[in-house]
Structure formats: structure tokens, C-alpha cells
Amino acid sequence: MLRLYGAAFIQSSFIRGSIINIAQLVEKGQLRPLVDAKSFTFADIAAAHAHAESGAAIGKIVLEQSFKAA
């Protein structure tokens, strides 16, 4: 069990270090998300799926949610 714990510890340390490196790249503006030019509302989710499946989408597709105050 101790050996398994040690391997898990090494892996979690590696992941933590990777996340820190990624965060630093984002802060410096050297890493930016790739987001498609089109965005869709949840009412148009079928169109968003069609866009994704068409192969025309570049990067991630944004779904916008509007919240109405009660």
C-alpha cells in the first residue's frame, strides 16, 4: 500500500506542477483558449450540435445562458 501511495503522490505532484505552469502561461498571455466565432443559446442547442458535427467549428463552441431576475 505504501508503494501505491508513493506513486499517487508523485503523480499528483506532477499534475500540480503542470497546472501551475499552464496558469503562468495564461497569465503571460502565451496560452489562450481556441473558441469558435459562433456562439449559441441553449434554445439553439440543436444548431450548436449541427455546427459541431459539420466540422466547420474551430475550437470550442460557446453556449450562452441568460438569467432573468425574478
Backbone bond lengths (Angstrom), bond angles and torsions (degrees), N, CA, C in turn:
res aa  C-N    CA-C-N  psi(-1)  N-CA   C-N-CA  omega(-1)  CA-C   N-CA-C  phi
1 M - - - 1.461 - - 1.531 111.73 -
2 L 1.309 117.19 -38.08 1.456 120.31 -178.75 1.533 110.99 -63.39
3 R 1.329 115.95 -38.53 1.459 119.97 179.51 1.534 110.27 -64.04
4 L 1.314 117.73 -43.40 1.463 122.12 178.13 1.521 110.30 -62.02
5 Y 1.328 117.05 -41.31 1.452 120.83 178.43 1.523 110.25 -61.77
6 G 1.342 116.76 -43.10 1.459 120.56 179.68 1.513 111.58 -60.85
7 A 1.343 117.80 -42.29 1.461 121.37 178.45 1.521 110.54 -64.26
8 A 1.312 116.47 -40.86 1.465 120.30 179.17 1.521 109.98 -65.18
9 F 1.323 117.08 -37.74 1.461 121.17 179.57 1.528 110.47 -65.28
10 I 1.330 116.73 -44.22 1.460 120.35 178.97 1.517 110.47 -61.95
11 Q 1.339 116.26 -43.84 1.462 120.27 -179.87 1.523 110.44 -63.28
12 S 1.323 118.16 -44.57 1.467 119.70 -178.66 1.526 110.90 -66.95
13 S 1.338 117.79 -33.51 1.460 120.32 176.78 1.528 110.65 -66.45
14 F 1.335 116.39 -40.00 1.461 121.27 178.13 1.520 110.36 -63.18
15 I 1.329 116.81 -45.37 1.467 120.98 -179.86 1.523 109.91 -63.15
16 R 1.329 117.17 -43.06 1.474 120.59 179.60 1.526 110.11 -60.73
17 G 1.337 116.78 -44.25 1.457 120.54 179.14 1.522 112.04 -63.13
18 S 1.329 116.22 -38.39 1.465 120.53 178.50 1.517 111.02 -65.01
19 I 1.314 116.59 -42.36 1.469 120.80 -179.96 1.529 110.28 -64.29
20 I 1.322 116.52 -40.00 1.467 119.77 178.03 1.528 110.12 -63.15
21 N 1.336 117.27 -43.65 1.468 120.65 178.50 1.518 111.48 -61.86
22 I 1.317 117.13 -42.64 1.467 121.27 178.73 1.525 110.14 -63.02
23 A 1.327 117.20 -44.09 1.471 120.95 179.31 1.518 111.13 -60.06
24 Q 1.335 117.33 -39.37 1.458 120.73 178.96 1.527 111.18 -65.62
25 L 1.336 117.14 -39.55 1.470 120.08 177.25 1.526 111.11 -64.07
26 V 1.327 116.90 -38.88 1.472 121.14 178.50 1.519 109.71 -64.67
27 E 1.321 116.65 -45.82 1.469 120.73 179.84 1.526 112.03 -59.86
28 K 1.325 117.45 -36.15 1.464 122.02 -179.95 1.529 112.64 -80.44
29 G 1.332 116.51 -7.45 1.460 120.51 -178.76 1.519 112.83 78.88
30 Q 1.324 117.05 14.61 1.457 121.34 -179.46 1.519 112.63 -89.42
31 L 1.311 117.40 -10.12 1.459 122.70 178.79 1.525 108.11 -135.03
32 R 1.305 115.62 119.71 1.462 120.83 -179.07 1.522 109.07 -130.46
33 P 1.345 117.42 147.92 1.464 119.68 178.91 1.529 110.43 -70.95
34 L 1.299 115.66 148.95 1.454 121.76 175.83 1.527 107.29 -98.33
35 V 1.328 115.57 111.82 1.464 121.88 -174.93 1.522 108.84 -121.93
36 D 1.332 116.45 134.43 1.457 122.01 179.74 1.530 110.58 -62.19
37 A 1.315 116.30 151.33 1.469 121.63 -178.93 1.521 111.92 -67.86
38 K 1.327 117.22 -27.95 1.467 120.50 179.83 1.521 110.20 -90.45
39 S 1.324 115.71 142.68 1.458 120.90 171.03 1.522 107.72 -127.89
40 F 1.298 116.22 156.64 1.467 121.64 -174.15 1.517 109.49 -132.37
41 T 1.320 115.59 153.59 1.461 120.86 172.48 1.525 107.92 -89.46
42 F 1.322 116.39 166.06 1.460 119.28 177.65 1.523 111.24 -63.83
43 A 1.320 117.38 -26.29 1.468 120.46 177.07 1.530 110.73 -66.97
44 D 1.329 116.60 -26.06 1.469 121.92 -179.87 1.520 112.45 -103.99
45 I 1.322 116.54 29.34 1.461 119.37 -174.87 1.533 112.10 -63.70
46 A 1.323 117.78 -30.69 1.470 120.33 177.30 1.533 109.90 -64.23
47 A 1.307 117.01 -39.78 1.464 120.89 177.53 1.530 110.53 -67.17
48 A 1.324 117.44 -35.71 1.463 121.20 177.45 1.524 110.32 -63.86
49 H 1.331 116.64 -43.36 1.465 120.54 177.26 1.524 110.69 -63.16
50 A 1.300 116.74 -43.38 1.465 120.46 179.25 1.531 110.54 -61.73
51 H 1.314 116.30 -41.12 1.466 120.85 178.83 1.528 110.37 -62.85
52 A 1.332 116.59 -43.71 1.465 120.86 179.91 1.527 111.02 -64.31
53 E 1.307 116.71 -43.58 1.460 121.39 -177.47 1.523 112.64 -73.56
54 S 1.317 117.27 -20.16 1.464 120.19 -178.82 1.528 112.55 -71.51
55 G 1.317 116.17 -19.19 1.455 120.33 -177.18 1.520 112.95 85.92
56 A 1.327 117.49 -1.38 1.463 121.90 -179.18 1.531 112.23 -82.44
57 A 1.319 117.49 -17.03 1.463 120.95 -177.97 1.527 109.99 -71.96
58 I 1.322 115.41 140.58 1.462 121.67 176.11 1.519 106.97 -118.07
59 G 1.299 117.26 116.31 1.462 121.09 -179.08 1.514 111.37 80.82
60 K 1.296 115.31 -152.38 1.462 121.72 -177.80 1.522 110.42 -87.47
61 I 1.325 115.28 149.06 1.463 121.71 177.99 1.525 108.30 -100.51
62 V 1.312 115.73 131.59 1.469 121.68 -177.54 1.516 109.70 -91.92
63 L 1.339 115.32 131.05 1.465 121.91 171.81 1.518 107.15 -108.05
64 E 1.318 116.55 121.51 1.454 121.56 -178.34 1.521 110.39 -94.29
65 Q 1.312 115.46 138.39 1.458 121.42 177.53 1.512 108.37 -119.93
66 S 1.307 116.01 126.62 1.465 118.67 176.31 1.519 108.73 -101.66
67 F 1.311 115.31 135.82 1.450 121.43 179.35 1.515 108.43 -110.83
68 K 1.314 115.25 126.29 1.458 120.49 179.40 1.518 109.77 -101.53
69 A 1.319 116.40 131.36 1.459 120.57 178.10 1.513 109.50 -70.06
70 A 1.293 115.48 139.50 1.479 121.21 -179.16 1.498 111.18 -81.02
